[in-house]
Amino acid sequence: MNKNEFLETVKKQVLYIFDRQDIIYELSEHIDDSARDMMEEGLSYDEALDIAIKQMGNPVEIGKELNKAHHDNTQMKENVTR
């Protein structure tokens, strides 16, 4: 799975559309940072990126957890503003 496929899979699990772009940006940055660290250790870009993506874990599960976390935060914000 490449980086775009990984991020799109996560994004599909996040139902609160207003948080999707921020979540995808943060995950993308995390993957890139991790890959850069591995490249400094001597891995090629492709190897480092592949490992960084695999280290993230299952994109469906990550997306579901992020959806739950953001859904809970949204409900909490709504309750506070009422």
N, CA, C and O atoms as a printed pandas DataFrame, in Angstrom:
     atom_number atom_name residue_name chain_id  residue_number  x_coord  y_coord  z_coord
0              1         N          MET        A               1    0.853   -1.169    0.000
1              2        CA          MET        A               1    0.000    0.000    0.000
2              3         C          MET        A               1    0.899    1.233    0.000
3              4         O          MET        A               1    1.819    1.344    0.810
4              5         N          ASN        A               2    0.622    2.150   -0.914
5              6        CA          ASN        A               2    1.422    3.372   -0.936
6              7         C          ASN        A               2    0.832    4.417    0.018
7              8         O          ASN        A               2   -0.229    4.206    0.606
8              9         N          LYS        A               3    1.523    5.527    0.160
9             10        CA          LYS        A               3    1.123    6.557    1.126
10            11         C          LYS        A               3   -0.268    7.113    0.824
11            12         O          LYS        A               3   -1.083    7.262    1.735
12            13         N          ASN        A               4   -0.546    7.417   -0.430
13            14        CA          ASN        A               4   -1.859    7.968   -0.778
14            15         C          ASN        A               4   -2.984    6.979   -0.493
15            16         O          ASN        A               4   -4.043    7.368    0.001
16            17         N          GLU        A               5   -2.762    5.717   -0.799
17            18        CA          GLU        A               5   -3.775    4.690   -0.510
18            19         C          GLU        A               5   -3.999    4.577    0.996
19            20         O          GLU        A               5   -5.136    4.470    1.455
20            21         N          PHE        A               6   -2.924    4.601    1.747
21            22        CA          PHE        A               6   -3.026    4.524    3.204
22            23         C          PHE        A               6   -3.860    5.686    3.732
23            24         O          PHE        A               6   -4.800    5.486    4.502
24            25         N          LEU        A               7   -3.510    6.902    3.312
25            26        CA          LEU        A               7   -4.210    8.092    3.802
26            27         C          LEU        A               7   -5.671    8.113    3.367
27            28         O          LEU        A               7   -6.542    8.503    4.145
28            29         N          GLU        A               8   -5.944    7.703    2.149
29            30        CA          GLU        A               8   -7.338    7.660    1.671
30            31         C          GLU        A               8   -8.158    6.640    2.460
31            32         O          GLU        A               8   -9.331    6.874    2.751
32            33         N          THR        A               9   -7.545    5.517    2.801
33            34        CA          THR        A               9   -8.238    4.494    3.576
34            35         C          THR        A               9   -8.575    5.024    4.965
35            36         O          THR        A               9   -9.678    4.809    5.466
36            37         N          VAL        A              10   -7.620    5.719    5.588
37            38        CA          VAL        A              10   -7.886    6.327    6.899
38            39         C          VAL        A              10   -9.004    7.352    6.763
39            40         O          VAL        A              10   -9.950    7.362    7.550
40            41         N          LYS        A              11   -8.888    8.203    5.769
41            42        CA          LYS        A              11   -9.846    9.301    5.560
42            43         C          LYS        A              11  -11.281    8.792    5.401
43            44         O          LYS        A              11  -12.219    9.429    5.881
44            45         N          LYS        A              12  -11.455    7.672    4.744
45            46        CA          LYS        A              12  -12.796    7.120    4.538
46            47         C          LYS        A              12  -13.473    6.708    5.843
47            48         O          LYS        A              12  -14.698    6.604    5.906
48            49         N          GLN        A              13  -12.675    6.475    6.883
49            50        CA          GLN        A              13  -13.230    6.048    8.169
50            51         C          GLN        A              13  -13.657    7.236    9.029
51            52         O          GLN        A              13  -14.431    7.079    9.973
52            53         N          VAL        A              14  -13.152    8.415    8.701
53            54        CA          VAL        A              14  -13.439    9.616    9.490
54            55         C          VAL        A              14  -14.694   10.276    8.926
55            56         O          VAL        A              14  -14.678   10.841    7.832
56            57         N          LEU        A              15  -15.761   10.195    9.677
57            58        CA          LEU        A              15  -17.046   10.684    9.200
58            59         C          LEU        A              15  -17.222   12.190    9.377
59            60         O          LEU        A              15  -17.969   12.821    8.629
60            61         N          TYR        A              16  -16.543   12.762   10.353
61            62        CA          TYR        A              16  -16.655   14.197   10.591
62            63         C          TYR        A              16  -15.763   14.922    9.583
63            64         O          TYR        A              16  -14.554   15.040    9.777
64            65         N          ILE        A              17  -16.381   15.403    8.504
65            66        CA          ILE        A              17  -15.626   15.921    7.357
66            67         C          ILE        A              17  -14.761   17.131    7.681
67            68         O          ILE        A              17  -13.758   17.367    7.008
68            69         N          PHE        A              18  -15.130   17.901    8.699
69            70        CA          PHE        A              18  -14.370   19.110    9.002
70            71         C          PHE        A              18  -12.988   18.802    9.591
71            72         O          PHE        A              18  -12.106   19.660    9.571
72            73         N          ASP        A              19  -12.797   17.598   10.108
73            74        CA          ASP        A              19  -11.505   17.212   10.673
74            75         C          ASP        A              19  -10.659   16.378    9.722
75            76         O          ASP        A              19   -9.482   16.141    9.993
76            77         N          ARG        A              20  -11.228   15.939    8.636
77            78        CA          ARG        A              20  -10.523   15.015    7.741
78            79         C          ARG        A              20   -9.183   15.556    7.252
79            80         O          ARG        A              20   -8.163   14.875    7.357
80            81         N          GLN        A              21   -9.182   16.760    6.726
81            82        CA          GLN        A              21   -7.951   17.292    6.142
82            83         C          GLN        A              21   -6.865   17.454    7.190
83            84         O          GLN        A              21   -5.700   17.158    6.924
84            85         N          ASP        A              22   -7.233   17.923    8.390
85            86        CA          ASP        A              22   -6.240   18.070    9.457
86            87         C          ASP        A              22   -5.654   16.722    9.856
87            88         O          ASP        A              22   -4.447   16.596   10.065
88            89         N          ILE        A              23   -6.512   15.727    9.958
89            90        CA          ILE        A              23   -6.059   14.380   10.323
90            91         C          ILE        A              23   -5.111   13.836    9.270
91            92         O          ILE        A              23   -4.050   13.307    9.602
92            93         N          ILE        A              24   -5.481   13.959    8.012
93            94        CA          ILE        A              24   -4.652   13.439    6.926
94            95         C          ILE        A              24   -3.323   14.185    6.859
95            96         O          ILE        A              24   -2.281   13.580    6.607
96            97         N          TYR        A              25   -3.357   15.483    7.080
97            98        CA          TYR        A              25   -2.117   16.265    7.085
98            99         C          TYR        A              25   -1.180   15.776    8.186
99           100         O          TYR        A              25    0.008   15.560    7.947
100          101         N          GLU        A              26   -1.717   15.604    9.393
101          102        CA          GLU        A              26   -0.903   15.155   10.523
102          103         C          GLU        A              26   -0.309   13.764   10.278
103          104         O          GLU        A              26    0.867   13.528   10.552
104          105         N          LEU        A              27   -1.127   12.854    9.765
105          106        CA          LEU        A              27   -0.630   11.504    9.476
106          107         C          LEU        A              27    0.445   11.536    8.387
107          108         O          LEU        A              27    1.452   10.834    8.487
108          109         N          SER        A              28    0.234   12.339    7.362
109          110        CA          SER        A              28    1.198   12.459    6.277
110          111         C          SER        A              28    2.529   12.987    6.800
111          112         O          SER        A              28    3.590   12.481    6.433
112          113         N          GLU        A              29    2.471   13.997    7.650
113          114        CA          GLU        A              29    3.688   14.557    8.240
114          115         C          GLU        A              29    4.404   13.515    9.099
115          116         O          GLU        A              29    5.630   13.411    9.071
116          117         N          HIS        A              30    3.635   12.754    9.853
117          118        CA          HIS        A              30    4.225   11.715   10.701
118          119         C          HIS        A              30    4.940   10.656    9.855
119          120         O          HIS        A              30    6.053   10.242   10.179
120          121         N          ILE        A              31    4.299   10.228    8.786
121          122        CA          ILE        A              31    4.908    9.250    7.880
122          123         C          ILE        A              31    6.188    9.819    7.277
123          124         O          ILE        A              31    7.213    9.139    7.235
124          125         N          ASP        A              32    6.130   11.069    6.808
125          126        CA          ASP        A              32    7.305   11.693    6.199
126          127         C          ASP        A              32    8.453   11.835    7.202
127          128         O          ASP        A              32    9.607   11.565    6.870
128          129         N          ASP        A              33    8.133   12.255    8.422
129          130        CA          ASP        A              33    9.170   12.399    9.452
130          131         C          ASP        A              33    9.831   11.057    9.742
131          132         O          ASP        A              33   11.053   10.959    9.851
132          133         N          SER        A              34    9.013   10.046    9.863
133          134        CA          SER        A              34    9.525    8.713   10.148
134          135         C          SER        A              34   10.409    8.223    9.008
135          136         O          SER        A              34   11.478    7.661    9.247
136          137         N          ALA        A              35    9.970    8.434    7.777
137          138        CA          ALA        A              35   10.748    8.022    6.606
138          139         C          ALA        A              35   12.070    8.787    6.541
139          140         O          ALA        A              35   13.108    8.203    6.228
140          141         N          ARG        A              36   12.039   10.085    6.835
141          142        CA          ARG        A              36   13.273   10.890    6.829
142          143         C          ARG        A              36   14.284   10.350    7.844
143          144         O          ARG        A              36   15.479   10.256    7.566
144          145         N          ASP        A              37   13.776   10.001    9.014
145          146        CA          ASP        A              37   14.664    9.442   10.040
146          147         C          ASP        A              37   15.345    8.167    9.541
147          148         O          ASP        A              37   16.539    7.958    9.758
148          149         N          MET        A              38   14.567    7.323    8.873
149          150        CA          MET        A              38   15.132    6.066    8.367
150          151         C          MET        A              38   16.107    6.306    7.221
151          152         O          MET        A              38   17.084    5.573    7.071
152          153         N          MET        A              39   15.845    7.335    6.409
153          154        CA          MET        A              39   16.766    7.663    5.326
154          155         C          MET        A              39   18.100    8.154    5.881
155          156         O          MET        A              39   19.153    7.903    5.295
156          157         N          GLU        A              40   18.051    8.848    7.004
157          158        CA          GLU        A              40   19.296    9.282    7.649
158          159         C          GLU        A              40   20.107    8.090    8.144
159          160         O          GLU        A              40   21.322    8.181    8.320
160          161         N          GLU        A              41   19.420    6.974    8.365
161          162        CA          GLU        A              41   20.097    5.742    8.781
162          163         C          GLU        A              41   20.591    4.928    7.588
163          164         O          GLU        A              41   21.199    3.873    7.762
164          165         N          GLY        A              42   20.325    5.425    6.362
165          166        CA          GLY        A              42   20.876    4.779    5.181
166          167         C          GLY        A              42   19.880    4.081    4.271
167          168         O          GLY        A              42   20.271    3.551    3.231
168          169         N          LEU        A              43   18.599    4.068    4.635
169          170        CA          LEU        A              43   17.613    3.425    3.759
170          171         C          LEU        A              43   17.284    4.331    2.575
171          172         O          LEU        A              43   17.394    5.554    2.663
172          173         N          SER        A              44   16.882    3.716    1.479
173          174        CA          SER        A              44   16.432    4.494    0.323
174          175         C          SER        A              44   15.070    5.113    0.644
175          176         O          SER        A              44   14.395    4.697    1.586
176          177         N          TYR        A              45   14.682    6.099   -0.141
177          178        CA          TYR        A              45   13.386    6.751    0.059
178          179         C          TYR        A              45   12.249    5.731    0.005
179          180         O          TYR        A              45   11.385    5.718    0.882
180          181         N          ASP        A              46   12.245    4.889   -1.007
181          182        CA          ASP        A              46   11.163    3.911   -1.168
182          183         C          ASP        A              46   11.106    2.924   -0.008
183          184         O          ASP        A              46   10.026    2.607    0.491
184          185         N          GLU        A              47   12.270    2.439    0.419
185          186        CA          GLU        A              47   12.308    1.509    1.554
186          187         C          GLU        A              47   11.806    2.185    2.828
187          188         O          GLU        A              47   10.999    1.621    3.567
188          189         N          ALA        A              48   12.291    3.391    3.072
189          190        CA          ALA        A              48   11.921    4.119    4.282
190          191         C          ALA        A              48   10.431    4.423    4.305
191          192         O          ALA        A              48    9.780    4.273    5.340
192          193         N          LEU        A              49    9.891    4.846    3.178
193          194        CA          LEU        A              49    8.465    5.167    3.105
194          195         C          LEU        A              49    7.613    3.922    3.324
195          196         O          LEU        A              49    6.612    3.965    4.039
196          197         N          ASP        A              50    8.010    2.825    2.712
197          198        CA          ASP        A              50    7.279    1.567    2.871
198          199         C          ASP        A              50    7.252    1.127    4.338
199          200         O          ASP        A              50    6.208    0.728    4.852
200          201         N          ILE        A              51    8.388    1.202    4.994
201          202        CA          ILE        A              51    8.452    0.808    6.399
202          203         C          ILE        A              51    7.649    1.767    7.268
203          204         O          ILE        A              51    6.935    1.334    8.172
204          205         N          ALA        A              52    7.760    3.063    7.004
205          206        CA          ALA        A              52    7.021    4.063    7.791
206          207         C          ALA        A              52    5.519    3.827    7.698
207          208         O          ALA        A              52    4.811    3.940    8.699
208          209         N          ILE        A              53    5.034    3.506    6.521
209          210        CA          ILE        A              53    3.604    3.240    6.334
210          211         C          ILE        A              53    3.205    1.977    7.089
211          212         O          ILE        A              53    2.180    1.958    7.771
212          213         N          LYS        A              54    3.998    0.937    6.971
213          214        CA          LYS        A              54    3.690   -0.315    7.674
214          215         C          LYS        A              54    3.716   -0.129    9.181
215          216         O          LYS        A              54    2.910   -0.733    9.888
216          217         N          GLN        A              55    4.624    0.692    9.683
217          218        CA          GLN        A              55    4.702    0.934   11.122
218          219         C          GLN        A              55    3.473    1.672   11.654
219          220         O          GLN        A              55    3.161    1.584   12.842
220          221         N          MET        A              56    2.790    2.384   10.794
221          222        CA          MET        A              56    1.587    3.103   11.230
222          223         C          MET        A              56    0.500    2.127   11.671
223          224         O          MET        A              56   -0.268    2.421   12.587
224          225         N          GLY        A              57    0.437    0.983   11.027
225          226        CA          GLY        A              57   -0.562   -0.013   11.380
226          227         C          GLY        A              57   -1.686   -0.090   10.365
227          228         O          GLY        A              57   -1.558    0.375    9.232
228          229         N          ASN        A              58   -2.777   -0.678   10.787
229          230        CA          ASN        A              58   -3.942   -0.897    9.926
230          231         C          ASN        A              58   -4.681    0.428    9.710
231          232         O          ASN        A              58   -5.170    1.022   10.671
232          233         N          PRO        A              59   -4.768    0.895    8.463
233          234        CA          PRO        A              59   -5.402    2.194    8.216
234          235         C          PRO        A              59   -6.890    2.234    8.550
235          236         O          PRO        A              59   -7.408    3.285    8.927
236          237         N          VAL        A              60   -7.574    1.117    8.418
237          238        CA          VAL        A              60   -8.998    1.078    8.761
238          239         C          VAL        A              60   -9.161    1.264   10.268
239          240         O          VAL        A              60   -9.998    2.046   10.717
240          241         N          GLU        A              61   -8.359    0.544   11.041
241          242        CA          GLU        A              61   -8.444    0.658   12.502
242          243         C          GLU        A              61   -8.032    2.049   12.975
243          244         O          GLU        A              61   -8.661    2.615   13.868
244          245         N          ILE        A              62   -6.981    2.595   12.380
245          246        CA          ILE        A              62   -6.546    3.946   12.735
246          247         C          ILE        A              62   -7.665    4.941   12.449
247          248         O          ILE        A              62   -7.980    5.791   13.281
248          249         N          GLY        A              63   -8.256    4.829   11.277
249          250        CA          GLY        A              63   -9.347    5.731   10.901
250          251         C          GLY        A              63  -10.536    5.624   11.831
251          252         O          GLY        A              63  -11.134    6.635   12.198
252          253         N          LYS        A              64  -10.883    4.409   12.213
253          254        CA          LYS        A              64  -12.009    4.215   13.125
254          255         C          LYS        A              64  -11.724    4.842   14.487
255          256         O          LYS        A              64  -12.594    5.484   15.075
256          257         N          GLU        A              65  -10.509    4.655   14.981
257          258        CA          GLU        A              65  -10.135    5.244   16.279
258          259         C          GLU        A              65  -10.127    6.770   16.200
259          260         O          GLU        A              65  -10.603    7.444   17.113
260          261         N          LEU        A              66   -9.588    7.308   15.116
261          262        CA          LEU        A              66   -9.584    8.757   14.951
262          263         C          LEU        A              66  -11.003    9.299   14.807
263          264         O          LEU        A              66  -11.323   10.365   15.334
264          265         N          ASN        A              67  -11.841    8.571   14.101
265          266        CA          ASN        A              67  -13.233    8.980   13.958
266          267         C          ASN        A              67  -13.909    9.036   15.328
267          268         O          ASN        A              67  -14.609    9.995   15.653
268          269         N          LYS        A              68  -13.689    8.010   16.107
269          270        CA          LYS        A              68  -14.286    7.965   17.439
270          271         C          LYS        A              68  -13.783    9.121   18.295
271          272         O          LYS        A              68  -14.568    9.791   18.966
272          273         N          ALA        A              69  -12.485    9.350   18.271
273          274        CA          ALA        A              69  -11.899   10.428   19.077
274          275         C          ALA        A              69  -12.433   11.789   18.650
275          276         O          ALA        A              69  -12.753   12.623   19.498
276          277         N          HIS        A              70  -12.531   12.017   17.366
277          278        CA          HIS        A              70  -13.012   13.313   16.882
278          279         C          HIS        A              70  -14.511   13.444   17.057
279          280         O          HIS        A              70  -15.013   14.541   17.300
280          281         N          HIS        A              71  -15.224   12.352   16.940
281          282        CA          HIS        A              71  -16.675   12.375   17.172
282          283         C          HIS        A              71  -16.950   12.708   18.630
283          284         O          HIS        A              71  -17.826   13.519   18.930
284          285         N          ASP        A              72  -16.202   12.083   19.539
285          286        CA          ASP        A              72  -16.371   12.353   20.966
286          287         C          ASP        A              72  -16.043   13.808   21.286
287          288         O          ASP        A              72  -16.747   14.440   22.074
288          289         N          ASN        A              73  -14.976   14.351   20.681
289          290        CA          ASN        A              73  -14.612   15.746   20.906
290          291         C          ASN        A              73  -15.667   16.693   20.359
291          292         O          ASN        A              73  -15.942   17.729   20.964
292          293         N          THR        A              74  -16.260   16.354   19.227
293          294        CA          THR        A              74  -17.306   17.178   18.634
294          295         C          THR        A              74  -18.527   17.211   19.540
295          296         O          THR        A              74  -19.106   18.273   19.767
296          297         N          GLN        A              75  -18.922   16.049   20.058
297          298        CA          GLN        A              75  -20.063   16.005   20.963
298          299         C          GLN        A              75  -19.779   16.792   22.229
299          300         O          GLN        A              75  -20.656   17.483   22.746
300          301         N          MET        A              76  -18.552   16.687   22.730
301          302        CA          MET        A              76  -18.198   17.402   23.945
302          303         C          MET        A              76  -18.278   18.911   23.703
303          304         O          MET        A              76  -18.792   19.643   24.548
304          305         N          LYS        A              77  -17.776   19.383   22.557
305          306        CA          LYS        A              77  -17.840   20.800   22.226
306          307         C          LYS        A              77  -19.284   21.275   22.122
307          308         O          LYS        A              77  -19.620   22.362   22.592
308          309         N          GLU        A              78  -20.140   20.458   21.505
309          310        CA          GLU        A              78  -21.547   20.823   21.371
310          311         C          GLU        A              78  -22.218   20.917   22.721
311          312         O          GLU        A              78  -23.026   21.818   22.945
312          313         N          ASN        A              79  -21.903   20.005   23.631
313          314        CA          ASN        A              79  -22.505   20.026   24.966
314          315         C          ASN        A              79  -22.042   21.241   25.760
315          316         O          ASN        A              79  -22.819   21.806   26.530
316          317         N          VAL        A              80  -20.804   21.645   25.587
317          318        CA          VAL        A              80  -20.272   22.794   26.325
318          319         C          VAL        A              80  -20.903   24.088   25.831
319          320         O          VAL        A              80  -21.151   24.997   26.624
320          321         N          THR        A              81  -21.166   24.182   24.531
321          322        CA          THR        A              81  -21.718   25.418   23.972
322          323         C          THR        A              81  -23.217   25.550   24.174
323          324         O          THR        A              81  -23.786   26.597   23.864
324          325         N          ARG        A              82  -23.854   24.542   24.674
325          326        CA          ARG        A              82  -25.316   24.625   24.884
326          327         C          ARG        A              82  -25.644   25.310   26.156
327          328         O          ARG        A              82  -26.819   25.466   26.489
